[in-house]
Amino acid sequence: MRRGQILALVGIGTLAGGIAAAVALLVPWFPVVASKERARIDFVFWFVVVICIAIFAIVVAVLLYSVWRFRAAPDDDTDGPPIHGHTGLEIVWTLIPTVLVTSIGIVSAIVLAQNDALGKNVLHVNVTAQQFAWSFSYPEAKNLTSGTLRLPVDRSVLLTLHSKDVIHSFWVPEFGQKQDTVPGLTTTLHITPNRIGTYPVICTELCGLGHAVMRTVAIVMSQGSFDKWLKSQTKATTAPSPSVSGAAVFKENGCSSCHTLAAAGATGKVGPDLDKLRAYAGQAGKPLEAFIHESIVDPNAYIQPGFPKNVMPPFANLPPAQLDALVQYLIQSSKHA
Ligand code: CUA
């Protein structure tokens, strides 16, 4: 090869690689990094990106140079010269990808193993997914249940995920991992949050009409504030109050992600507006209390016109005390509407 040819190849390759690198580096593709696992995953990502840009530059250089240098004249209808392959070249272009892909595999395996390795003093959190809400309970705090995921910073957290109905998927973009929740199976996800802040929890598996609203937040706080929160919450739930709070049942079962209810500050639009329960009961021709009770345990018994069937899961397994509290709460709330 002549010096001019090599220069042309290197020039095109540098230009193509430079443009690809600029697109990769100058556009803020990712949310902030908020977990140790995410930082490792990002390392694998950039490791692969660097390899891809290098290969891309070489391919573009050879391609463009060949199209330009070896193009046929417009009136040239002759066959191309017969080529018998090049053993040396074939060995090289097999060996290089083999080494690169194997190294990506090794780096990925190391990161997966590191990400799965639990730290000391693991915090266990049970995650329950259902159409269309998340709830989180803390076995170390007498199964305290919360609609938001609160986590202490710099502590190993093991999420144990369950689904009550269909397949959902847990995702906090800043934590960098997704995990499906599958009915009948228990799945786990290990996270070590390392940045204080509030991040979205998103369902990333199409699970029904309310899929897009199946969101909550993960709040990463200092260990001190987390302990304080746990203490205040456990006190609130273990306080001597024989009656169950209907408002709490409403909140814990994620009713607000689908329904509007002024008393609960809920603004969901997937299901009927619960501030209008009195009018709905009238249209259904049923007494209010019986109507609300039936609509919770057997939602398809009466479908309010304008809303789809088979969207709300039956809450037939609610403990009777909770069900009664919820029915009374809805009666009370709709009175003031
Ligand atoms: Cu749950 Cu999508």
Residues whose N, C-alpha, C, O or C-beta is under 5 A from the ligand:
A	BS01	CUA	H168 C203 T204 E205 L206 C207 H211 M214
